[in-house]
Amino acid sequence: MAKKKYRVVFNQAWCKECGICKAFCPAHVFARGETGAIEVAEPENCIGCRACENQCPDYCLEIEEVVDNG
């Protein structure tokens, strides 16, 4: 069975840079960029736990399962 893959949909315009997503992510998907803004730095690490999505007070994150129809 193939490992499931996930896509992190991040609405930067809604983000207030609180860092909660970064703090709760067990897979280290998020990082602070050079300007201090939250970035999806390692999207391939996402395990689909949705901790970031569930904790984000601004609803700017959504985790989607990537379906391979091939």
C-alpha positions in Angstrom: 0.0 0.0 0.0 1.4 3.4 -1.0 2.0 6.1 1.5 -0.7 8.8 1.5 0.3 12.2 0.4 -1.1 15.5 1.5 -1.3 19.1 0.2 -1.1 22.1 2.6 -3.4 24.9 1.3 -2.2 28.1 3.0 -4.0 31.4 2.7 -1.2 33.9 3.6 -3.6 36.8 3.4 -5.5 35.5 6.4 -2.5 34.6 8.5 -1.5 36.9 11.4 1.9 35.1 11.9 1.1 33.7 15.3 3.1 30.5 14.8 0.6 28.1 16.2 0.8 26.0 13.1 4.6 25.7 13.4 4.3 24.9 17.2 1.8 22.1 16.8 3.1 20.5 13.6 4.9 17.2 14.5 6.3 16.9 11.0 8.0 20.3 10.9 6.2 21.5 7.7 6.2 25.1 8.7 9.1 27.6 9.3 9.6 31.3 9.7 11.0 32.9 6.5 13.6 35.7 6.3 10.9 38.3 7.0 9.5 36.4 10.0 6.4 35.3 8.0 5.2 31.7 8.4 5.9 29.6 5.3 5.1 26.1 4.2 8.8 25.1 4.1 8.6 21.3 3.9 5.2 20.4 2.4 6.4 16.9 1.5 6.7 16.2 5.2 3.0 16.6 5.9 1.5 13.5 7.5 -2.1 14.7 7.3 -2.7 14.9 11.1 -4.5 18.3 10.7 -3.0 19.7 13.9 -2.2 22.9 12.2 -5.7 23.1 10.6 -7.5 22.4 13.9 -5.4 24.9 15.9 -5.2 27.8 13.5 -7.3 30.7 14.9 -7.5 32.4 11.5 -8.7 29.4 9.5 -6.0 30.0 6.9 -4.9 26.3 6.6 -6.5 23.3 5.0 -5.0 19.9 4.6 -6.1 17.9 1.5 -5.3 14.3 0.7 -3.7 14.0 -2.7 -5.4 11.2 -4.7 -3.3 9.5 -7.3 -5.5 8.1 -9.9 -2.7 6.5 -11.9 
